[in-house]
Amino acid sequence: MSYSNAGPSRLPSTGGGGGSSTPPTTKGVVVPLSYELISFLKPAKQFKDALSETTSTISGNPHNITSLSFDDTGDRLVSAGDDDTFVLWDCKKGKKIKTLYSKKYGIDHVRFTHKPGTILHASTKGDDHAIRYHSMHDNKYLAYFKGHTARVRSIHMSPIDDTFVTAGDDGTVRLWDLKSNSCKGLVKDVGGSAIATLDNTGLVFAVACSETQTIMLYATQTMDLAPFMYEPLNDVAFEKVSQPPPKPIFTSLQFSNNGDYLLVGTSSDVHYVLDSMSLKPLRRLVGHGGLERDRQGNKDVQPRRGVSGEELSWTADSNWVVSGSADGNVLFWDLTRPNGVDKLKRDDLKEGDGGERWYMKEIPEVQAKVLLRGNGAVSRAVRFNPRYNMMAVGGEDLTFWLPAKDEDVKMQEGW
C-alpha cells in the first residue's frame, strides 16, 4: 500500500503493527495533504462484522460504531460500538485483530493512550460514570478514574504525556494522570454540560459549554482559577431561524496540530473554526447534515444532541477539516492559509474593531471542497489516520478509505 504524502500528527512512538511500509516523512515534519489525494479517496474495505450485534433488541434500531481512535503510530485503530463491543484493527493489513466486550459498563469516547495497546473509555451504564483504563493485550482494566456524577461527554489525551482531560453533563472538567486515580485538577461548574480538549503543548485546555454558548481557555497549572480567556460563540445567522435564536449544542472540541485554531463541532448543520488565542470565530463550516437529525432525517427548530460527537476532526497537517453527515457522506473543508499569510484571518474585521461590532457580524461561511459519497447510513465516527493516507468511517459498519491509486497495490500488504 502506498502512503505517499502522509504525515505524523506527533512524533511516532516505538512499536506498532506488521508490514514494512513507512511514510516518506521528515522526522517531526507534517507533509500537507492535497486536494487531488483527498478527492481520490475510495472505500477500500468494508467490515460488516465491526459490531457483534446488528440490531438493538430493545429499540429495534441498528447498532452503530460510536467512536474511533488511531494510536500514535497509525498502525492500529480501535472502534467502539453501542453494542458494548470494542475492536482492535490492523490498519496496514486491513484486518480485525480482536473483539473485546464491555457488557457491564458500556463503552464510548474510546481513546488510545501513549502506552501501546492501552485505551481509555467512558462508561454508558451504571451510576459511577467512571473513566476506565484498559489493556487490550491482557483484556483487563488497569485503573478506574472516578469523580464525574453524570455522563462523560469528552475524553482527550495529552499529546505529550500521560495527562488527560474529561468533561461531561455534571458541568465539571477534570484533569487526570494515568499514574494516579485521583484527579489532579478540577473546574467545578462551567455553567452546564461541557466538553474539553488539551492543546498540542499540554499547557492549555479549552472548554465549551452549550448552555452558556461560551468557549473558555484554562492553564493546566492553574485550572482551579478562572479561565484566562473566554468568549461567547455568537452566531447571528441563527437569528434568521427563530426568536430567540436557537443555541447549537457543542459536541466536539479539538485544537489544530499547529496550535493556530480551535475546532468546535455541533450537532446542527454548522461547525466553527476559531482563532485559538482570541477565540474569535474565523469560519463557519456548512454543507453537511447535522447529526441531531432522527433516522428519517428530520430535525426540530430547537437543536438536540442526537448522535453527534465523534464525526468531526482535523487532518494532521491542520489544513483540512473532515466531518461525517446525517446522509452518510463525508465532507472535507479546505482551510489552507493563503500564500504570504501566517494563519487564517477575518477580512471583514479591521484592527481595533470593538466587541459590539464583532458580535453583530456574520461569520464567513465555507462550503466543503470535497464531498465523498457514503453508503446512505449516518457517518457517525470519522477519523483520518495521523500518519498514513487512510481514513476510517464508522456507522452501521466500518469502512477503511484509501486513495484510488492505492487500490492496485493494496494486496501486497495483505489486504
Steps between C-alpha positions, in 0.01 A plus 500: 500500500633841409507764772643794306430851631419371846616671815507442874292708737772447762827315521426128473537275799694178483333176415210454263350256258624273229598591149800682367356816344610821667374846417751718313515777756771705661511447876257738668389654167144469373461471122183681386212307349395602151156554350577237236586235757194565714265503201638158395408334833282193447363229731771233487358259754166472675460305824148375559623320812625813681205462738407177675127574474342679205172600668406607850266255670354791701437773240507294184736756342832404341804510728770753413869556544515799734871586515836434333860558606834447324813432704810720471657280231190497279534121478213422736139615524249430773127529437226502763131433448171545679474121509761516781784363286838645411721369222872529427594534131823466301501803270786383278348162422139611518406225744325453831736394779258432786155581636453584868192573709388747765153364567504605865609861456428587136755696299525838328765764415772237464854646492843342460757600760870529413568156650455244219183295525331703774189715474277729702124498465189648655225290656141496375346275765464529876523805722874542563579659157861395543771527237655158448861421411523171313776275364388347172795260510394343831129589472490641850440835666807670641333789684174685555475879513195595704356845568249590232140481621332502158580374151845582366488680163869531413837342569819645357852365548788744522723467191818527712448297820261281702267785594142500373198725543133403531172692513132416508141565590582574866656831390847409628833472321761268648872464429650157566827311480511130412727442798243620757134418558431846646447794270780756517285796399130588510276769355185462707232674297528645151128577469362175361594191303855538369762358267875560523826449310874555557718698262811362329729620781296348782514835683156633403159343474181632345147452631172548314164536676183483290269652762700820517628481138845578637851381414762523779877454524672380817862440595556145624722624783235737637177342380327547836502874431284687250568451127765735365290551185133452419267613223142428402464323166237732359368394159259765368394265219277317749296820547345421160373164627292613799475755781657452741761329283565131566820402678705240314621215720879473514596135463872497415808715555851469354806720453678482167843338515672829412327663800346783296135395507230348717235286329155506661259234380123516543210265441343757264584570135803710593847464654736785595870577469622749763827681550660305785634814670217753470216244465347711224313287244688496169288268286159340501511153343178399322375251244460189714191366674525535878471183704216643709268358234288192568514188285258656251723806462270735692607762754325748729544876521668456836827307465547162666815295554396202290798272431750780441843510663748284308435598138741796480880538507806671353742335262859487627617791283242743653385596148183292478200425720312174436147426617236235470142584410148378572467389136808278526731723298845616616600862439837679497541876549817662370645739759839544340629849574567729202859547385685762703261472797602329824145386581134555410344835585169681463504740203188673632664591832746784522754558773331665796144389425302521822331204664148613411584536133669161492203315650260662253683371193424175322772237511644430151360175362708230335347224291668160487755470220482119480190285548544123513185295454421256778267201513197694625527409869614773741878552498511526876873464575768630262875511554792563262808295577767720666783345297365338184268592213212305645164591648267295719124558497268333749123470510300182454829349381866602472669609177867561425554759226813525284594711196379321186856469367585277797233246405731317257771442757309450824512119464878516538446591864258213564170680436 
